[in-house]
């Protein structure tokens, strides 16, 4: 592994005797960049492409010597992927140790849960950078000074984090630059959120079975099985080898446990998408034994139940809308949902309009879902039919997809075979809403037979 201290020395030699910071930028130019990034966030780039283009545009108005731009699991706030420019990459383990094991200013989780989601090192320390252990132990040896951190919130949910660095000099980020990132944060979060909904999915063919990695307390690999090596290759890309550093998503889950000195956190779990679009669960657990403290990391395909809240949130649904959507897709009647959630009929209809926001969408419901859902969709202005009503009760999955394609309908089903068929065909249409159905006896007893 490269020495972060050597990278810092190289950076100082490269920049010694010259300043690279821009002259003040006009408000009109800042406004144009904000509008440009806002438009970019709606185009459906995957997260890697979006981050690269957003950083390029940001550099047009803000001087940045290094950047860290990561996606996070919105539930655990653990990193799921990261762009770490040099010299930051060589110090990944040190940054993770600081983030999860030490008290310091502007932790990403703190910013995500604060009214103000933006913070600079100089402002948080009132100019005393050395009071921050992150500066003393990590950034100063790298030749870095002030940093500007942002939790990227869209729709009340954190989808990523951004940290901009300046070289170690008295000149830090200005109040105007901090305000610019405050305005940009929601757009950057929106771009990451949309990246989840537009990314193409793939199945885990050839990757069956869990992968297991055993890490020492310092996050070095003690052992790794063949399945885990294949899973890590899915996350890191084809260039990864067993001699390479583990991806940041795995290291972050393990670092959260390693930094849990009181061992009150039994496990650390995050969900992420691989370079091929495969959904993966990373679960880290503490181990105690003769070898001392170790961390076991299990990698395996994420199941629909683990993904439901993430996917619904990624499509912009509020927590209340997610609860309604889950019950509707399980076949619950309007009356049952109202009683279960203790809401009025009017509130339920408002939530349903939020879930199925575009009027006039055409749906085809599969045999494994209740016809009650047809009525609910029709009540809010959609054209929905059930396979039973069009004499396709015993039709094959291929026939259902062909009918949906011919009538330009979106298939709603709890059958995972549909996802496999679409993945094999690589066809962009018809669209599919795949639901995890948990049968509830109260609902099941009222369904038509």
C-alpha positions, -999 to 999 in steps of 0.1 A, spaced: 0 0 0 13 35 -8 22 56 22 -2 85 27 27 105 42 47 101 9 16 112 -11 13 143 11 50 152 6 45 149 -32 15 171 -30 34 198 -11 63 197 -35 40 199 -65 22 230 -51 50 247 -32 54 284 -42 22 288 -60 -15 292 -52 -42 276 -74 -73 292 -59 -96 311 -82 -106 347 -80 -140 354 -66 -168 340 -89 -198 361 -97 -232 352 -83 -246 348 -119 -219 321 -126 -227 303 -94 -264 304 -102 -257 289 -137 -237 260 -122 -264 253 -96 -290 252 -124 -267 230 -145 -262 205 -116 -299 206 -108 -307 196 -145 -279 170 -144 -296 153 -113 -327 146 -133 -311 128 -162 -307 94 -146 -270 90 -147 -256 61 -128 -239 72 -96 -203 70 -109 -210 90 -140 -231 115 -120 -204 121 -94 -177 126 -121 -197 152 -140 -209 170 -109 -173 173 -96 -162 186 -130 -189 213 -129 -182 221 -93 -145 227 -100 -155 254 -125 -165 276 -96 -148 262 -65 -110 254 -60 -107 218 -49 -74 200 -43 -90 166 -35 -125 152 -32 -143 123 -15 -178 116 -30 -196 86 -17 -231 70 -19 -245 57 14 -271 32 26 -299 56 37 -307 35 67 -273 28 82 -254 58 65 -226 34 57 -207 41 25 -217 18 -4 -193 32 -30 -168 60 -31 -148 83 -54 -117 91 -35 -92 113 -53 -55 112 -45 -40 115 -20 -72 104 -1 -73 68 -14 -41 58 4 -55 69 37 -89 51 35 -83 31 66 -73 61 86 -103 81 76 -126 52 84 -110 48 118 -116 85 125 -152 84 113 -162 54 134 -138 52 163 -130 88 174 -149 119 185 -144 147 160 -162 176 143 -184 173 113 -189 135 112 -211 126 82 -238 110 104 -240 141 125 -243 163 95 -271 141 81 -291 144 113 -284 182 118 -306 210 107 -275 223 87 -261 195 65 -229 214 56 -198 221 78 -162 232 73 -133 222 94 -121 258 100 -156 269 111 -162 239 134 -128 243 151 -129 281 150 -96 282 131 -78 257 154 -74 228 129 -51 209 153 -80 204 177 -94 179 152 -78 145 154 -88 140 117 -66 169 108 -37 160 131 -35 123 123 -47 121 87 -50 154 68 -19 173 79 4 144 70 -13 144 36 -6 181 31 -43 189 34 -59 218 54 -95 229 54 -123 205 44 -159 211 35 -183 183 43 -218 179 31 -245 153 38 -265 150 6 -302 150 15 -331 145 -9 -367 140 2 -356 139 38 -332 110 32 -295 109 30 -282 93 -2 -246 103 -1 -218 125 13 -193 148 -2 -160 161 13 -139 188 -5 -103 194 5 -79 223 2 -41 220 5 -27 229 39 -26 267 39 -43 295 58 -68 299 30 -99 278 37 -134 277 23 -153 310 23 -187 317 36 -200 320 0 -185 286 -9 -201 270 21 -235 286 11 -230 273 -25 -226 237 -12 -256 242 10 -277 251 -21 -262 223 -41 -266 195 -15 -302 187 -23 -295 185 -61 -265 162 -55 -286 140 -32 -314 139 -58 -289 128 -85 -277 99 -63 -313 89 -55 -323 89 -92 -292 69 -100 -306 40 -80 -339 41 -98 -324 43 -133 -296 18 -129 -302 -15 -148 -306 -45 -126 -290 -79 -130 -293 -112 -113 -265 -130 -94 -259 -158 -119 -228 -177 -110 -225 -160 -76 -247 -183 -55 -237 -189 -19 -225 -165 7 -189 -152 7 -171 -149 40 -142 -126 49 -124 -126 82 -107 -94 92 -83 -86 120 -91 -56 143 -70 -34 120 -92 -44 90 -65 -65 73 -77 -97 57 -71 -128 77 -89 -152 54 -113 -150 25 -132 -178 7 -136 -182 -31 -172 -170 -31 -163 -138 -12 -135 -131 -37 -161 -133 -65 -185 -111 -46 -158 -85 -40 -150 -86 -77 -186 -77 -83 -184 -47 -61 -149 -34 -70 -149 -43 -107 -129 -67 -129 -95 -52 -119 -98 -64 -83 -75 -91 -70 -69 -108 -36 -39 -86 -33 -59 -54 -37 -75 -33 -9 -111 -42 -1 -138 -19 -14 -148 10 9 -183 -5 14 -168 -36 31 -142 -16 50 -168 9 63 -191 -19 76 -162 -35 94 -148 -2 107 -181 7 123 -178 -24 144 -141 -21 151 -147 14 164 -175 2 187 -153 1 218 -182 -8 241 -193 -35 217 -229 -25 220 -234 -29 182 -237 -66 174 -236 -63 137 -233 -38 108 -254 -42 77 -255 -23 44 -271 -28 10 -254 -19 -23 -254 -24 -60 -225 -41 -78 -209 -29 -110 -233 -52 -129 -264 -41 -110 -266 -70 -86 -280 -61 -52 -257 -73 -24 -260 -73 14 -228 -68 34 -232 -79 70 -203 -75 95 -203 -92 129 -178 -92 158 -160 -125 166 -143 -133 199 -117 -161 204 -81 -170 211 -70 -149 182 -86 -118 198 -111 -95 183 -119 -103 147 -147 -93 123 -166 -116 100 -180 -101 68 -207 -120 49 -215 -111 13 -247 -125 -3 -275 -116 -26 -300 -91 -11 -335 -105 -9 -366 -84 -18 -375 -79 18 -341 -63 25 -345 -41 -5 -381 -30 -3 -377 1 19 -346 12 0 -362 9 -35 -394 26 -24 -375 54 -8 -353 57 -39 -385 63 -59 -393 92 -37 -419 77 -14 -422 90 21 -422 66 50 -460 69 53 -464 62 16 -440 32 19 -462 17 46 -493 21 25 -476 7 -6 -464 -24 12 -499 -32 25 -516 -25 -9 -491 -48 -27 -498 -75 -1 -535 -74 -11 -549 -56 19 -583 -39 14 -589 -2 19 -608 -9 51 -580 -31 65 -553 -5 57 -573 23 74 -577 2 105 -541 -10 106 -525 24 101 -552 43 120 -557 68 92 -587 83 74 -600 73 40 -590 107 27 -554 103 40 -552 68 24 -562 82 -10 -537 110 -7 -509 85 1 -520 63 -29 -519 93 -52 -484 99 -40 -474 63 -46 -489 61 -81 -483 98 -89 -487 98 -127 -524 95 -136 -534 72 -164 -506 46 -160 -515 12 -175 -509 -18 -152 -513 -56 -156 -515 -75 -123 -502 -110 -121 -521 -140 -106 -503 -139 -73 -517 -104 -64 -552 -96 -52 -578 -81 -76 -585 -56 -48 -554 -37 -60 -571 -32 -94 -599 -13 -76 -575 8 -57 -555 18 -88 -587 26 -107 -599 48 -79 -569 71 -84 -572 73 -121 -551 43 -135 -560 17 -161 -554 -16 -143 -564 -51 -152 -559 -84 -135 -549 -115 -155 -580 -133 -142 -602 -107 -159 -586 -113 -193 -586 -151 -193 -549 -154 -185 -552 -170 -151 -530 -200 -161 -509 -181 -187 -471 -186 -187 -449 -158 -176 -437 -152 -212 -474 -148 -223 -480 -123 -195 -450 -103 -206 -461 -104 -243 -496 -91 -233 -481 -63 -212 -458 -53 -241 -486 -54 -267 -508 -32 -244 -480 -10 -231 -487 -20 -195 -465 -22 -164 -465 -57 -149 -470 -59 -111 -460 -93 -97 -446 -111 -67 -430 -137 -90 -392 -132 -92 -391 -153 -125 -403 -121 -143 -371 -104 -133 -350 -133 -145 -368 -133 -179 -363 -96 -184 -326 -98 -174 -321 -127 -199 -339 -108 -227 -321 -75 -218 -352 -58 -231 -360 -23 -217 -398 -30 -218 -422 -39 -204 -415 -24 -170 -419 -45 -139 -428 -38 -104 -416 -67 -84 -431 -69 -48 -423 -89 -18 -456 -104 -7 -461 -113 30 -494 -131 34 -514 -117 63 -543 -139 75 -565 -109 81 -561 -98 45 -561 -132 30 -594 -142 46 -612 -114 27 -597 -120 -7 -619 -133 -35 -614 -170 -43 
